[in-house]
Amino acid sequence: MEDLLKEEFGSNELRSIGNAGVKRRAKRNANVFSLNGEKVFVKCNALKGSRTMYEGEYVSLTKLGHVNVVKAPKPIKVFGRGDNSFFVMEYLEINPVIKNAARRRTSQFVDKFGFDVSTSCGLVSTNNEWVDDWLTFYARNRLKPQIDLVVSTFQDRKVTSFWSGIERLLPKIFTDDLNIIPSLLHGDFWEGNIGEIVNTGKTEAESQLCIFDPASFYGHSEFDLALLHLHGGFHSEFFEAYHNILPKLPGFEKRLKVYMLFHILNGWNHFGSGFQTSTIALMKEISDVCQT
């Protein structure tokens, strides 16, 4: 990989530092280099869709960096060689996040839901075409493509049956009075994509949060909480602090289940039918709560 990077950046000032920090971030095809005296983090993937994933992540990190509230690695370059795609970004030494901290995120105002480019949650790319209405965007651009992929790959018609009923009921919990304002989201927000930058000169209270590996888009702020609840591990203080800033609105728990559905379906499409039982159970639960 060193010779390839030297050629791409036109520099002989490059050497491998090894996989420092890679184990923590669970990136098997990644490494750390010194490039012209600066540390860079390089990811490599040969799977189909990896170039689209990296290009979406590049734009996501750029947008998140502009928010300037939570630190995100600065993206440097996405390029390809043969079947391999590469993503070079700023290297940050990161520790696991303290899970009781919450900070307000702000972004430049937009009045539609979507994103400038396609992004990928895993290797499944998403349609980020701009839409005026949040429920239309979420149902059409997030849930329906995942359901179609499950049906075409696993020939499971139960999800189609449940989805037709859920789709009709969703307006009951996504009511017009919610006044959902587009927020810049991480899109794949769980503890594995959150950390704290190592800085021995600062106290815990002064530590700097960092987020990475995003699949950003402008959507409903509640969406980014779904994976945190699914994976668990975050202290109650985190959610209390978050909701002190953005209070829960009526129907929050019901909508959270609908947002979890995207990630459960995405798990099925990535890892196979081991997710079938949990997906069908969640769809049945959503059908029931939408009718109460």
Backbone bond lengths (Angstrom), bond angles and torsions (degrees), N, CA, C in turn:
res aa  C-N    CA-C-N  psi(-1)  N-CA   C-N-CA  omega(-1)  CA-C   N-CA-C  phi
1 M - - - 1.458 - - 1.535 111.64 -
2 E 1.345 117.24 -28.78 1.465 120.48 -177.04 1.525 111.64 -60.25
3 D 1.348 116.72 -46.53 1.463 119.88 -178.81 1.526 110.86 -62.47
4 L 1.334 116.09 -38.67 1.462 120.43 179.84 1.522 110.74 -63.67
5 L 1.336 117.21 -43.48 1.465 121.38 -179.95 1.525 111.04 -67.40
6 K 1.327 116.93 -38.72 1.460 119.90 177.25 1.524 110.43 -60.12
7 E 1.340 115.82 -42.39 1.463 120.41 179.41 1.525 110.92 -66.23
8 E 1.326 116.63 -44.35 1.469 120.84 -176.10 1.523 111.86 -65.17
9 F 1.335 116.79 -38.89 1.462 120.45 -177.02 1.538 112.63 -98.55
10 G 1.334 116.72 -0.32 1.456 120.08 178.26 1.516 113.24 58.55
11 S 1.338 115.51 41.62 1.457 119.72 -176.06 1.517 110.40 -141.94
12 N 1.327 114.83 139.48 1.466 120.19 172.40 1.525 111.82 -94.71
13 E 1.345 115.54 -3.17 1.462 120.49 -179.82 1.522 109.45 -85.34
14 L 1.321 116.74 65.79 1.459 121.12 -178.14 1.518 109.96 -143.51
15 R 1.300 115.96 133.39 1.467 120.75 176.20 1.517 109.66 -147.65
16 S 1.318 115.21 149.78 1.465 120.62 179.54 1.524 110.60 -77.24
17 I 1.326 115.54 136.38 1.469 121.36 174.45 1.523 109.80 -101.25
18 G 1.327 116.64 -12.92 1.464 120.71 -178.50 1.505 110.76 105.38
19 N 1.323 114.83 -159.14 1.462 119.41 -175.59 1.519 111.82 -102.63
20 A 1.330 117.50 36.63 1.462 121.08 179.71 1.517 109.75 -58.01
21 G 1.334 115.67 124.99 1.453 120.54 179.03 1.516 114.54 82.59
22 V 1.345 117.25 -12.13 1.458 119.64 -175.74 1.520 111.52 -70.72
23 K 1.339 117.37 -40.20 1.460 120.02 -179.81 1.512 110.92 -59.82
24 R 1.346 115.49 -41.35 1.448 118.98 -178.98 1.517 111.18 -61.58
25 R 1.321 116.55 -36.75 1.449 120.85 -176.31 1.523 112.41 -93.06
26 A 1.323 116.31 6.18 1.471 121.81 173.97 1.526 112.11 55.88
27 K 1.334 116.38 39.29 1.458 120.79 178.36 1.518 108.87 -107.93
28 R 1.326 116.33 99.50 1.461 119.30 -176.80 1.518 111.46 -71.54
29 N 1.342 118.54 -33.73 1.451 122.08 -179.35 1.520 109.66 -102.89
30 A 1.313 115.73 59.11 1.460 120.77 -178.40 1.515 109.53 -146.77
31 N 1.321 114.86 156.74 1.453 119.60 -179.23 1.520 109.60 -156.05
32 V 1.331 115.01 166.48 1.453 121.88 -179.73 1.529 108.42 -115.29
33 F 1.344 115.68 134.83 1.459 121.38 -179.59 1.526 109.57 -130.08
34 S 1.309 114.59 157.63 1.462 120.83 166.95 1.521 107.01 -100.01
35 L 1.324 116.31 117.77 1.461 122.55 -178.31 1.530 108.36 -119.07
36 N 1.314 115.81 113.15 1.465 121.18 -177.63 1.527 111.69 51.91
37 G 1.334 115.13 38.93 1.454 120.59 176.50 1.516 115.11 86.07
38 E 1.350 118.71 -3.34 1.462 122.71 179.93 1.527 109.90 -113.71
39 K 1.343 116.69 138.83 1.456 120.32 177.75 1.528 110.38 -75.40
40 V 1.342 115.53 134.46 1.467 120.99 175.71 1.521 109.34 -129.47
41 F 1.322 114.90 151.22 1.460 123.01 179.32 1.522 107.10 -108.52
42 V 1.325 117.66 125.52 1.465 122.03 -173.95 1.525 109.70 -120.56
43 K 1.322 115.69 122.64 1.464 121.68 175.29 1.530 109.08 -105.70
44 C 1.325 115.67 145.49 1.460 121.35 -179.44 1.519 108.77 -136.02
45 N 1.329 116.76 137.29 1.463 120.56 179.69 1.520 109.01 -149.72
46 A 1.324 117.17 135.32 1.459 121.66 179.56 1.525 112.66 -106.74
47 L 1.332 117.42 1.39 1.457 120.50 -178.21 1.527 111.22 -73.76
48 K 1.313 116.15 153.07 1.462 121.76 178.13 1.527 109.98 -59.80
49 G 1.298 116.18 133.22 1.459 120.91 178.84 1.517 113.94 92.69
50 S 1.338 117.65 -4.04 1.469 119.58 -175.83 1.527 111.86 -68.35
51 R 1.341 117.94 -34.32 1.475 119.79 179.49 1.531 109.79 -64.43
52 T 1.341 116.44 -44.59 1.468 120.38 177.48 1.523 110.76 -62.19
53 M 1.332 116.55 -41.24 1.459 121.34 178.72 1.524 110.73 -59.93
54 Y 1.332 116.95 -47.23 1.463 120.73 -177.75 1.529 111.66 -68.41
55 E 1.333 116.75 -38.48 1.469 118.80 178.99 1.524 110.92 -65.86
56 G 1.338 116.33 -39.07 1.457 119.59 175.97 1.515 111.85 -65.80
57 E 1.330 116.50 -38.67 1.458 120.77 178.78 1.524 110.37 -66.33
58 Y 1.336 117.22 -36.80 1.468 121.29 178.27 1.527 110.32 -58.30
59 V 1.334 116.25 -50.15 1.468 119.96 -178.66 1.528 110.18 -67.47
60 S 1.341 116.77 -37.53 1.464 120.63 178.79 1.525 110.97 -60.03
61 L 1.338 116.77 -47.94 1.463 120.33 -179.88 1.528 111.19 -64.12
62 T 1.321 116.74 -35.94 1.463 120.36 177.98 1.521 110.71 -62.37
63 K 1.334 116.68 -47.35 1.470 121.04 179.78 1.523 110.92 -64.33
64 L 1.334 116.90 -45.24 1.461 120.31 -179.74 1.525 110.90 -63.39
65 G 1.326 116.79 -35.01 1.455 120.43 177.18 1.514 112.44 -64.95
66 H 1.333 116.80 -34.94 1.457 120.91 179.53 1.529 111.88 -67.74
67 V 1.343 116.60 -26.81 1.460 119.84 178.10 1.524 110.65 -62.55
68 N 1.342 115.63 -38.42 1.466 122.34 173.47 1.528 112.64 59.72
69 V 1.331 116.39 37.77 1.462 121.17 173.62 1.527 109.48 -113.93
70 V 1.325 116.57 -48.77 1.454 122.72 174.37 1.523 107.83 -113.45
71 K 1.316 116.60 132.31 1.460 121.11 -177.99 1.520 111.55 -65.75
72 A 1.327 116.31 138.92 1.460 122.84 172.75 1.524 107.77 -133.12
73 P 1.333 118.81 145.12 1.464 120.17 178.69 1.529 111.06 -58.73
74 K 1.313 116.30 140.88 1.459 120.21 178.35 1.524 109.62 -77.57
75 P 1.340 117.94 121.24 1.468 119.13 178.04 1.522 110.53 -72.83
76 I 1.320 115.87 143.67 1.464 120.23 -177.08 1.528 111.57 -113.43
77 K 1.338 117.01 -51.02 1.463 117.85 -176.15 1.524 110.98 -164.46
78 V 1.338 115.37 142.85 1.466 123.37 169.54 1.524 106.96 -116.77
79 F 1.325 116.86 131.82 1.463 119.98 177.84 1.524 109.27 -152.58
80 G 1.319 115.93 168.08 1.455 121.41 -178.52 1.515 112.26 -130.43
81 R 1.329 114.59 152.56 1.464 122.43 172.83 1.523 107.30 -141.20
82 G 1.312 116.58 110.30 1.455 119.57 -176.88 1.514 110.56 62.59
83 D 1.334 116.31 -128.95 1.463 120.92 179.22 1.524 112.80 -83.06
84 N 1.317 117.97 -7.08 1.459 121.83 -174.57 1.523 111.80 -94.32
85 S 1.330 115.01 139.37 1.458 121.69 172.56 1.525 108.39 -114.32
86 F 1.340 115.88 144.39 1.457 121.57 -177.03 1.524 109.73 -128.08
87 F 1.318 115.25 144.00 1.460 121.85 176.48 1.522 107.94 -131.33
88 V 1.320 115.64 116.59 1.464 121.85 -179.88 1.524 108.31 -106.14
89 M 1.331 116.22 130.83 1.463 120.74 -179.70 1.521 109.81 -144.25
90 E 1.299 114.98 169.40 1.457 122.23 174.87 1.527 109.96 -57.54
91 Y 1.336 116.79 137.75 1.458 120.60 175.42 1.523 109.55 -90.78
92 L 1.328 115.43 129.08 1.457 122.26 174.86 1.520 108.24 -123.58
93 E 1.310 117.50 131.17 1.458 120.14 175.28 1.517 107.92 -82.53
94 I 1.337 116.02 121.04 1.462 120.89 -167.90 1.518 110.56 -127.65
95 N 1.326 115.26 139.11 1.459 123.02 170.10 1.515 109.56 -104.24
96 P 1.343 118.51 159.33 1.465 119.98 173.46 1.518 110.74 -54.61
97 V 1.336 115.28 145.72 1.457 120.34 -175.18 1.523 111.29 -73.71
98 I 1.335 115.93 147.69 1.463 121.15 168.24 1.521 106.77 -76.17
99 K 1.309 116.96 120.01 1.456 120.84 -162.56 1.525 114.17 -90.35
100 N 1.337 116.82 22.49 1.456 117.49 175.00 1.524 110.78 -120.73
101 A 1.349 116.17 17.74 1.463 120.21 -178.61 1.518 110.07 -105.64
102 A 1.309 115.99 136.38 1.460 120.98 175.01 1.515 108.13 -138.05
103 R 1.335 116.39 138.48 1.448 121.13 179.58 1.521 108.73 -134.41
104 R 1.307 114.66 147.53 1.457 119.26 -179.00 1.518 110.32 -70.90
105 R 1.317 116.12 136.55 1.452 121.47 175.36 1.518 109.04 -109.16
106 T 1.314 117.12 136.05 1.451 121.23 177.73 1.518 108.61 -127.54
107 S 1.299 117.01 161.67 1.460 120.00 178.42 1.520 109.07 -153.28
108 Q 1.333 115.39 167.66 1.445 119.47 175.69 1.520 109.20 -63.71
109 F 1.326 115.63 143.99 1.455 120.27 -174.45 1.526 111.33 -70.10
110 V 1.321 115.42 132.52 1.459 122.57 167.16 1.526 106.77 -129.76
111 D 1.308 116.89 156.06 1.468 119.86 -175.63 1.520 112.71 -115.49
112 K 1.337 117.21 13.60 1.459 121.06 176.74 1.525 109.24 -132.92
113 F 1.325 115.03 169.00 1.463 121.71 179.08 1.523 108.76 -108.54
114 G 1.341 116.26 129.91 1.460 121.20 -178.47 1.517 110.03 150.07
115 F 1.330 116.12 -153.77 1.463 120.43 -179.51 1.523 108.40 -162.67
116 D 1.336 115.21 165.60 1.460 120.03 -175.89 1.527 112.96 -71.18
117 V 1.335 117.03 -28.16 1.466 121.75 -178.07 1.528 108.76 -136.69
118 S 1.324 116.01 166.62 1.454 120.52 171.58 1.522 108.84 -70.47
119 T 1.334 116.28 141.59 1.456 121.34 174.20 1.526 108.14 -123.23
120 S 1.324 116.66 169.14 1.467 120.57 -175.17 1.513 110.34 -131.48
121 C 1.316 115.42 129.31 1.464 121.75 173.17 1.523 105.88 -97.76
122 G 1.338 116.64 97.47 1.453 119.86 -163.23 1.512 107.07 77.80
123 L 1.318 116.70 -135.89 1.465 120.92 179.60 1.524 112.70 -103.74
124 V 1.331 117.24 4.76 1.462 120.52 177.17 1.524 108.05 -91.15
125 S 1.332 116.32 111.94 1.464 119.83 -178.37 1.524 109.98 -74.60
126 T 1.332 115.07 153.92 1.461 120.53 -176.17 1.520 110.21 -118.80
127 N 1.315 115.32 150.57 1.458 122.71 177.72 1.529 108.38 -86.68
128 N 1.314 117.36 112.46 1.460 121.67 -178.41 1.523 112.75 -107.01
129 E 1.325 116.63 25.44 1.465 120.09 176.25 1.527 109.66 -54.69
130 W 1.326 115.79 134.50 1.464 120.72 -176.31 1.529 111.03 -66.50
131 V 1.347 115.10 134.99 1.466 122.52 -178.65 1.528 108.06 -135.86
132 D 1.322 117.15 142.74 1.469 121.41 -179.33 1.522 112.94 -71.66
133 D 1.319 116.65 -32.77 1.465 121.65 -170.60 1.523 110.58 -110.88
134 W 1.345 116.93 129.58 1.457 121.03 -176.34 1.524 112.54 -63.23
135 L 1.311 118.99 -47.50 1.464 120.11 -176.84 1.526 110.77 -61.66
136 T 1.317 117.05 -40.11 1.463 119.98 176.74 1.522 110.40 -61.59
137 F 1.332 116.26 -45.49 1.466 119.66 179.25 1.522 110.62 -60.21
138 Y 1.323 117.22 -49.38 1.464 120.01 -173.45 1.529 111.57 -67.63
139 A 1.316 116.95 -42.44 1.466 119.66 -179.51 1.524 110.94 -69.05
140 R 1.335 116.85 -45.15 1.470 120.81 -173.70 1.524 113.02 -81.80
141 N 1.332 117.19 -38.90 1.465 120.59 -172.15 1.517 114.50 -99.47
142 R 1.324 117.66 -11.33 1.460 119.96 -179.86 1.535 111.61 -119.40
143 L 1.312 117.99 -61.43 1.471 119.81 -173.77 1.529 112.73 -72.46
144 K 1.318 117.62 -49.15 1.469 120.28 -174.53 1.536 112.31 -59.94
145 P 1.332 120.91 -44.52 1.470 119.38 177.72 1.526 113.21 -61.50
146 Q 1.334 118.06 -37.22 1.461 120.57 177.62 1.534 110.64 -66.20
147 I 1.310 116.40 -41.62 1.470 120.23 178.76 1.526 110.43 -65.22
148 D 1.323 117.61 -44.36 1.472 120.98 178.20 1.528 110.92 -59.63
149 L 1.330 116.99 -38.64 1.463 120.63 -179.74 1.522 111.15 -68.78
150 V 1.322 117.33 -39.46 1.468 120.67 176.03 1.530 110.39 -60.70
151 V 1.321 115.83 -45.78 1.469 119.94 -177.54 1.522 110.88 -65.04
152 S 1.347 117.19 -43.89 1.462 119.42 -177.44 1.526 112.23 -71.02
153 T 1.335 116.83 -31.25 1.465 120.09 -177.10 1.519 112.54 -86.72
154 F 1.344 116.66 -40.85 1.466 120.69 -171.79 1.534 113.22 -113.26
155 Q 1.344 116.95 -1.53 1.467 121.88 178.34 1.531 112.25 52.23
156 D 1.314 116.04 39.83 1.459 120.81 179.46 1.524 108.73 -100.77
157 R 1.335 115.80 108.14 1.459 120.91 -175.50 1.528 112.85 -85.91
158 K 1.330 117.66 -9.49 1.464 119.66 178.89 1.524 111.00 -61.86
159 V 1.330 115.95 -39.20 1.457 118.65 -178.05 1.530 110.85 -64.47
160 T 1.333 117.34 -35.53 1.461 120.80 178.04 1.514 110.77 -64.13
161 S 1.334 116.16 -42.96 1.456 121.03 179.49 1.525 111.48 -62.67
162 F 1.334 115.91 -47.36 1.466 119.48 178.75 1.528 111.11 -64.96
163 W 1.335 116.97 -40.71 1.452 120.56 -176.76 1.525 112.04 -62.74
164 S 1.302 117.50 -40.28 1.470 119.70 -178.94 1.525 110.82 -60.00
165 G 1.337 116.81 -37.04 1.461 120.09 177.56 1.513 112.17 -74.01
166 I 1.351 116.69 -42.69 1.466 120.94 -179.65 1.521 110.67 -62.45
167 E 1.328 116.95 -42.55 1.467 120.66 -176.56 1.525 111.00 -59.68
168 R 1.338 116.78 -37.59 1.463 120.34 178.86 1.520 112.28 -70.21
169 L 1.345 116.41 -28.26 1.462 120.27 -174.65 1.532 113.67 -91.11
170 L 1.322 118.32 -17.08 1.461 120.96 -174.33 1.532 114.36 -55.65
171 P 1.339 119.88 -36.98 1.478 118.25 178.83 1.524 113.76 -58.84
172 K 1.318 117.80 -18.24 1.468 119.94 178.75 1.525 112.08 -69.56
173 I 1.337 117.36 -28.63 1.472 119.32 -179.50 1.529 112.17 -110.06
174 F 1.330 116.63 -8.21 1.467 120.88 172.96 1.529 107.09 -113.39
175 T 1.314 114.97 71.35 1.460 121.33 -174.56 1.528 111.28 -81.85
176 D 1.315 116.21 157.55 1.463 121.31 -176.20 1.524 112.25 -62.08
177 D 1.344 117.29 -29.11 1.464 119.49 -176.38 1.533 113.12 -74.21
178 L 1.348 118.46 -3.85 1.458 120.45 176.20 1.527 112.13 -66.73
179 N 1.332 116.17 -30.71 1.470 120.80 179.54 1.532 110.99 52.16
180 I 1.331 116.29 57.89 1.463 121.98 -177.88 1.521 109.92 -72.54
181 I 1.333 115.84 122.38 1.455 122.92 -179.64 1.533 108.70 -102.48
182 P 1.325 119.31 132.31 1.469 120.58 -179.85 1.531 111.68 -58.34
183 S 1.336 115.68 127.25 1.464 122.74 176.50 1.520 108.75 -119.41
184 L 1.323 116.77 143.82 1.460 120.32 175.40 1.521 108.61 -72.22
185 L 1.332 116.92 116.41 1.461 122.98 -175.53 1.523 111.14 -104.58
186 H 1.320 115.05 155.74 1.466 120.46 170.28 1.520 109.23 -70.63
187 G 1.337 116.46 -48.63 1.453 121.46 174.42 1.514 115.46 97.47
188 D 1.350 117.20 -23.00 1.470 122.37 178.14 1.531 107.22 -141.68
189 F 1.329 114.28 57.11 1.459 122.37 -164.31 1.528 110.85 -93.02
190 W 1.335 115.71 100.07 1.459 121.16 175.19 1.523 107.66 -145.71
191 E 1.328 117.58 174.39 1.457 119.92 -170.22 1.522 113.18 -62.56
192 G 1.344 118.07 -25.83 1.455 120.69 178.53 1.514 114.02 -69.84
193 N 1.338 116.71 -15.18 1.464 121.45 -179.85 1.527 112.45 -112.98
194 I 1.334 115.90 20.13 1.463 121.91 179.54 1.527 107.90 -132.88
195 G 1.314 117.32 140.46 1.453 120.03 177.01 1.507 111.32 -155.89
196 E 1.326 115.55 -177.25 1.453 122.23 174.97 1.515 108.78 -122.86
197 I 1.314 116.74 131.93 1.451 121.50 -178.43 1.523 109.41 -68.24
198 V 1.326 115.65 131.83 1.457 120.90 -179.71 1.524 109.05 -68.85
199 N 1.320 115.30 122.76 1.470 121.56 177.71 1.516 107.61 -153.11
200 T 1.309 116.41 98.38 1.464 120.78 -172.64 1.520 112.78 -67.51
201 G 1.324 118.04 -13.40 1.452 119.78 -177.63 1.508 114.24 -87.88
202 K 1.346 117.05 0.60 1.459 119.15 -175.87 1.523 111.21 -116.20
203 T 1.317 115.00 152.28 1.454 120.46 175.27 1.516 109.20 -79.29
204 E 1.335 116.18 168.96 1.464 120.77 179.19 1.521 110.64 -57.64
205 A 1.338 116.36 -39.76 1.457 120.05 -178.05 1.523 112.24 -66.20
206 E 1.358 116.62 -24.91 1.462 121.25 -178.20 1.522 112.80 -97.06
207 S 1.319 117.54 -1.07 1.457 120.71 -175.96 1.526 110.50 -62.29
208 Q 1.333 116.05 150.23 1.455 121.64 -175.17 1.516 110.36 -104.76
209 L 1.329 115.71 121.97 1.453 120.78 176.93 1.519 110.37 -72.14
210 C 1.322 115.32 152.19 1.461 121.28 178.22 1.520 108.43 -140.22
211 I 1.325 117.60 137.82 1.456 122.64 174.52 1.521 108.51 -121.33
212 F 1.332 116.62 149.36 1.461 120.60 -176.53 1.523 109.33 -152.09
213 D 1.331 116.29 177.19 1.472 124.13 -179.02 1.534 112.29 50.35
214 P 1.341 117.92 51.38 1.467 119.52 -177.26 1.526 113.41 -83.00
215 A 1.330 114.27 164.43 1.467 123.07 169.62 1.526 105.77 -134.34
216 S 1.309 115.69 65.01 1.461 121.93 -164.48 1.522 113.61 -70.07
217 F 1.320 113.69 157.05 1.456 124.39 168.08 1.517 107.38 -167.78
218 Y 1.318 116.99 168.46 1.454 121.40 175.14 1.530 107.89 -93.11
219 G 1.342 115.27 118.70 1.456 120.11 -176.29 1.510 111.21 -152.75
220 H 1.328 115.35 -162.99 1.462 122.26 179.85 1.530 109.01 -76.44
221 S 1.315 116.90 131.22 1.467 121.04 -176.48 1.527 112.62 -57.40
222 E 1.327 118.31 -29.85 1.464 121.08 -179.10 1.527 112.60 -63.64
223 F 1.337 117.09 -25.57 1.471 120.53 -176.69 1.517 111.65 -57.68
224 D 1.340 117.72 -39.23 1.464 120.86 -175.80 1.525 113.28 -70.50
225 L 1.319 118.25 -7.98 1.466 120.44 177.92 1.522 112.51 -89.11
226 A 1.323 117.58 -14.43 1.466 120.77 -171.12 1.522 112.80 -62.52
227 L 1.350 117.27 -48.50 1.462 119.61 -178.97 1.530 111.59 -67.53
228 L 1.343 117.53 -32.91 1.464 119.73 177.56 1.524 110.26 -61.24
229 H 1.327 116.72 -40.37 1.459 120.68 178.30 1.525 111.13 -73.07
230 L 1.318 117.47 -36.33 1.467 120.54 179.73 1.524 111.81 -65.95
231 H 1.329 116.99 -46.66 1.460 121.02 -176.38 1.516 112.44 -80.63
232 G 1.339 117.24 -26.36 1.461 119.71 -178.05 1.519 111.14 70.78
233 G 1.341 115.19 -172.56 1.455 120.50 175.75 1.516 114.49 96.68
234 F 1.338 117.91 -17.26 1.455 119.54 178.81 1.530 110.17 -89.73
235 H 1.322 115.61 139.27 1.452 120.98 -178.56 1.528 110.75 -66.94
236 S 1.323 114.98 154.05 1.464 119.57 177.41 1.522 111.31 -60.92
237 E 1.362 116.31 -28.44 1.460 119.49 179.51 1.525 112.12 -61.36
238 F 1.340 116.30 -32.31 1.463 119.75 178.14 1.522 110.28 -61.32
239 F 1.328 115.94 -50.64 1.465 119.96 -177.10 1.528 111.19 -68.75
240 E 1.328 117.42 -34.77 1.463 120.11 176.51 1.527 110.58 -62.81
241 A 1.344 115.69 -43.90 1.464 119.70 178.94 1.525 110.90 -65.21
242 Y 1.326 116.11 -41.13 1.468 120.28 179.32 1.526 110.86 -60.85
243 H 1.331 116.19 -46.86 1.467 119.43 -175.92 1.525 112.66 -78.62
244 N 1.322 117.43 -12.05 1.460 119.15 168.06 1.517 110.67 -69.35
245 I 1.338 115.15 -29.51 1.470 120.98 178.27 1.527 110.42 -86.90
246 L 1.313 116.25 -47.30 1.470 122.31 177.98 1.528 108.23 -122.18
247 P 1.321 117.56 92.00 1.469 120.71 -176.17 1.529 112.19 -60.78
248 K 1.328 115.16 149.58 1.460 120.42 174.62 1.524 110.00 -62.65
249 L 1.316 115.53 136.07 1.453 121.04 174.73 1.524 109.41 -99.70
250 P 1.323 118.37 157.26 1.474 120.63 179.78 1.522 111.62 -51.47
251 G 1.324 116.37 134.45 1.459 121.75 179.94 1.517 113.99 87.43
252 F 1.326 117.49 7.46 1.468 121.31 -176.76 1.522 112.16 -54.41
253 E 1.337 117.61 -49.49 1.475 120.90 -176.38 1.523 111.65 -62.29
254 K 1.335 117.15 -36.31 1.460 120.33 178.76 1.533 110.44 -67.84
255 R 1.316 116.20 -45.41 1.473 119.44 -179.86 1.520 111.00 -65.71
256 L 1.330 117.01 -34.58 1.465 119.84 179.31 1.521 110.96 -58.76
257 K 1.324 117.34 -39.03 1.468 120.71 177.87 1.527 110.91 -64.38
258 V 1.336 116.43 -37.30 1.463 120.08 178.39 1.525 110.19 -67.04
259 Y 1.325 117.27 -35.94 1.460 120.57 177.34 1.532 111.42 -72.78
260 M 1.329 117.17 -33.52 1.465 120.26 174.49 1.528 111.05 -62.59
261 L 1.338 116.28 -32.32 1.463 120.20 -176.50 1.524 111.50 -58.68
262 F 1.321 117.68 -38.93 1.469 119.71 178.33 1.525 110.40 -57.03
263 H 1.334 117.30 -46.00 1.463 120.99 -175.28 1.529 111.91 -71.97
264 I 1.328 117.23 -34.51 1.466 120.05 176.75 1.532 109.97 -67.00
265 L 1.330 116.67 -43.39 1.464 120.33 176.30 1.526 110.85 -62.60
266 N 1.319 116.38 -41.19 1.464 120.79 178.80 1.527 110.91 -62.90
267 G 1.338 116.56 -37.03 1.460 120.40 175.51 1.519 111.44 -63.56
268 W 1.322 117.02 -42.00 1.467 121.57 177.76 1.523 109.77 -60.31
269 N 1.337 116.45 -45.62 1.460 120.03 -177.81 1.521 113.13 -68.82
270 H 1.337 117.48 -23.15 1.458 120.64 178.45 1.528 113.11 -90.86
271 F 1.322 115.62 -41.11 1.468 119.64 -166.76 1.528 114.44 -117.19
272 G 1.327 117.12 -1.16 1.446 118.47 171.94 1.516 115.70 100.19
273 S 1.332 114.60 -172.38 1.453 122.15 -167.60 1.527 113.93 -72.13
274 G 1.337 118.09 -0.10 1.459 119.31 171.57 1.519 111.95 -61.83
275 F 1.328 116.24 -18.18 1.469 121.21 178.29 1.528 112.19 -91.82
276 Q 1.335 117.96 -2.42 1.459 120.22 -174.57 1.527 112.20 -60.91
277 T 1.322 116.55 -49.57 1.469 120.04 -175.28 1.523 111.42 -62.00
278 S 1.343 117.03 -45.17 1.466 120.09 -178.68 1.529 111.29 -68.00
279 T 1.340 116.93 -33.22 1.463 119.74 178.71 1.515 111.16 -67.56
280 I 1.329 116.89 -48.47 1.467 120.61 -179.43 1.530 110.31 -63.30
281 A 1.330 116.66 -40.18 1.470 120.07 179.15 1.525 110.83 -62.84
282 L 1.343 117.18 -41.92 1.454 120.43 179.63 1.528 110.83 -67.81
283 M 1.325 118.09 -40.21 1.462 120.89 178.62 1.518 110.93 -63.42
284 K 1.321 117.50 -39.25 1.466 120.91 176.64 1.531 110.40 -64.47
285 E 1.329 116.12 -41.41 1.459 120.27 179.15 1.530 111.14 -63.55
286 I 1.329 115.90 -42.33 1.469 119.64 178.01 1.526 110.42 -62.91
287 S 1.320 117.15 -41.99 1.465 120.55 178.37 1.522 110.74 -58.65
288 D 1.320 115.94 -41.01 1.470 120.24 -178.91 1.529 111.48 -69.41
289 V 1.362 117.54 -46.70 1.469 119.08 -175.18 1.520 111.59 -71.68
290 C 1.319 118.36 -27.32 1.446 120.74 178.17 1.532 112.34 -68.06
291 Q 1.308 115.50 -20.96 1.455 119.97 -178.11 1.523 113.24 -95.41
292 T 1.358 116.30 -2.34 1.463 119.44 179.70 1.516 111.83 -99.78
